Amino acid sequence: MAQDQWGDLQDGLCRTIGTNNYKTWIEPLRFDGFEAGVAKFKAPTNFVGNYVSQNYGDLLLTRLSELDKGVRRLQFRVAPQAAVSTPLDAAPKPTAAAAEPKAEANSADILPGAPLDARFTFDNFVVGKPNELAHAAARRVAEGGPVTFNPLFLYGGVGLGKTHLMHAIAWEMRARKPELNVLYLSAEQFMYRFVQALRDRRMMDFKQLFRSVDVLMVDDVQFIAGKDSTQEEFFHTFNALVDQNKQVIISADRAPDEIKDLENRIRSRLQSGLVVDLHPTDYELRLGILQTKVDAQRAHFPGLEIENGVLEFLAHRISTNVRVLEGALTRLFAFASLVGRRIDMDLTYESLADVLRASERKISIDEIQRKVAEHYNIRLADMIGPKRVRNFARPRQVAMYLCKQLTSRSLPEIGRRFGGRDHTTVMHGVRRIEELKIQDGQIAEDLELLRRTLEA
Ligand SMILES: Nc1ncnc2c1ncn2[C@@H]1O[C@H](COP(=O)(O)OP(=O)(O)OP(=O)(O)O)[C@@H](O)[C@H]1O
């Protein structure tokens, strides 16, 4: 019976999404009937299940609710024989999650949400001082227990691991309690679904769907700031779930009170649970992350050697975000395997020149002048001023030399910043220090110390 109805429904779907999409995604599914509000399907691969869930989930739910009013969610189980034809060549490139699904994904009920990245688990998350609190809170929530922190609000700068932690929570919850409906999506997807529901006059379905989840996870919530009706709907969804003691987990790139154009009542609701932040990484954490990622790279490039000091160098130099750090490592391995060399400092400089340049800290002329004046214990005004006595002239030349070495400023520009001196004076000063560096151990030492303090 259900099969016949599904057959009728398929024609409509085909008209709505077009024959190509239909043949690629819907036709390979086998409908397995309804059970306690769940419409069950067999999909030839996990990827097809995920893709349909993500892209056609709402549409399917809407249509299926015409057959069974009580249907609240979809479930896709993998049954390879379900494949009538699986023209995956025509499919978009699968995400890592879809390509290497965790075992749990096969049996988990899938609400239309974003797919989870299989690499973003707690096991792969390196814990250090800057993220230990956020990690501990995430773990506690993922363990399930009584809902204590609601919502859990995680925030941190770009590429510091918010999404990784969110996915890790979702994986862990799905593994511990497969019967839970854990819905993970970005705030942008929330808005998209909301707008689509408005357009299709399906707001009741939308509300019902979001209120039926056990755990709602919304990534990058700052996205809805300034989008009034989406905020409003988010607020109601949020309240309905928290009131039912359902766990809500939110992430953002900044703290609730720093998100502009967010309604005050939402802001205060977001602050009402536990707010934890991921601090910028420190050297030790970066090194730990690199060591873990090296192990993963070795699996792809067996036999590649990495010389001592390379990881330390990268952890020192690339302090912006972990994604950049990871990208650098991937590039290094790929490059080494292509040219058949071991990974040493030469190869690192060659293959990562652009990344290293971009991550160079911009040192300013002002900073150099201040540090040098401090070092030689003279007043800044004297170093820049006209006096030519040795006590001032030498530090001045040292500062000029460092400006030439550590900034990209031209000689005339440096001259201007040293009390309007001519570029030839700067050139002379720089040359003098180059000579002294070889002859005078004290100057060499001063230069090294200053360079290190300035680059720290
Ligand atoms: N502590 C960590 N251990 C292991 N990997 C990490 C850690 N922190 C970040 N990463 C990795 O860095 C990359 C970026 O992390 P993620 O996407 O979670 O950042 P984000 O904070 O969500 O950034 P965005 O603000 O751009 O969304 C991911 O590949 C993630 O696995």
The ligand as a Gaussian input file, in Angstrom:
#p B3LYP/6-31G(d) Opt

LIG

0 1
 N       42.241000      21.628000      19.019000
 C       42.221000      21.149000      17.775000
 N       42.648000      19.896000      17.518000
 C       42.643000      19.405000      16.273000
 N       42.225000      20.090000      15.201000
 C       41.792000      21.339000      15.382000
 C       41.758000      21.940000      16.673000
 N       41.290000      23.204000      16.555000
 C       41.028000      23.381000      15.248000
 N       41.325000      22.271000      14.543000
 C       41.182000      22.063000      13.080000
 O       41.252000      23.323000      12.446000
 C       40.336000      23.407000      11.361000
 C       39.414000      24.581000      11.579000
 O       38.557000      24.309000      12.679000
 P       36.994000      24.662000      12.668000
 O       36.431000      24.534000      11.284000
 O       36.336000      23.888000      13.747000
 O       37.090000      26.193000      13.054000
 P       35.948000      27.238000      13.382000
 O       36.307000      27.794000      14.699000
 O       34.612000      26.633000      13.227000
 O       36.227000      28.302000      12.271000
 P       35.236000      29.294000      11.472000
 O       35.093000      30.491000      12.345000
 O       36.001000      29.592000      10.220000
 O       33.959000      28.580000      11.237000
 C       39.600000      22.085000      11.325000
 O       40.177000      21.261000      10.348000
 C       39.833000      21.504000      12.710000
 O       39.860000      20.100000      12.683000

